[in-house]
């Protein structure tokens, strides 16, 4: 079965062109990034070259500690 990909049209085509030019990306890639809110050269660099220190702390989520404890208990009990 062949997949058909559809790219939602961006509202700001000039921004897509500028980002594509600045980041040296194909317009399609820039279009997808802009649609995801990645719309500055700095944000694109972070998206492509970020590391684990750039990620959010998962323990900021509600009840994450409860979830972790549940998983640890399940692993211990097999």
C-alpha positions in Angstrom: 0.0 0.0 0.0 1.3 3.4 -1.0 1.2 6.2 1.6 -0.1 9.6 0.5 1.4 12.5 2.5 -0.5 15.8 2.6 1.2 19.0 3.9 -1.2 21.5 5.4 -0.8 24.8 3.8 1.1 27.4 5.8 -0.5 30.7 6.3 2.8 32.6 5.8 4.4 31.5 2.5 7.0 34.3 2.7 8.1 33.0 6.1 8.5 29.5 4.6 10.6 30.9 1.8 12.8 33.0 4.2 13.3 30.0 6.6 14.2 27.7 3.6 16.7 30.2 2.4 18.3 31.0 5.8 18.5 27.4 6.9 19.4 26.1 3.4 16.4 23.7 3.5 14.0 22.6 0.8 10.8 24.6 0.9 8.8 21.5 1.8 10.9 20.9 4.9 10.7 24.5 5.9 7.0 24.4 5.4 6.6 21.4 7.7 8.9 23.1 10.3 6.9 26.4 10.2 3.6 24.5 10.6 5.1 22.9 13.7 6.0 26.3 15.1 9.7 25.9 14.4 10.1 29.2 12.6 13.4 30.8 13.4 16.9 29.8 12.5 17.7 29.3 16.2 14.7 27.0 16.6 15.7 25.0 13.5 19.2 24.7 14.8 17.9 23.5 18.2 15.5 21.0 16.4 18.3 19.5 14.3 21.3 19.8 16.7 19.7 19.8 20.2 20.7 17.3 22.9 19.1 15.8 26.0 19.9 18.9 28.0 17.6 20.9 25.8 14.6 18.7 26.6 12.0 19.5 29.2 12.2 17.8 32.6 9.6 15.0 32.4 9.1 15.2 36.2 7.4 18.6 35.6 4.3 16.6 34.4 1.6 15.9 36.9 2.0 12.5 38.7 5.1 11.5 36.9 6.7 10.2 40.1 3.6 8.1 40.7 3.9 6.7 37.2 7.6 6.0 37.5 7.0 4.2 40.8 4.3 2.1 39.2 6.6 1.0 36.4 9.4 0.2 38.8 7.1 -1.9 40.9 5.8 -3.7 37.8 9.3 -4.5 36.6 10.3 -5.8 40.1 7.3 -8.0 40.2 7.8 -9.1 36.6 
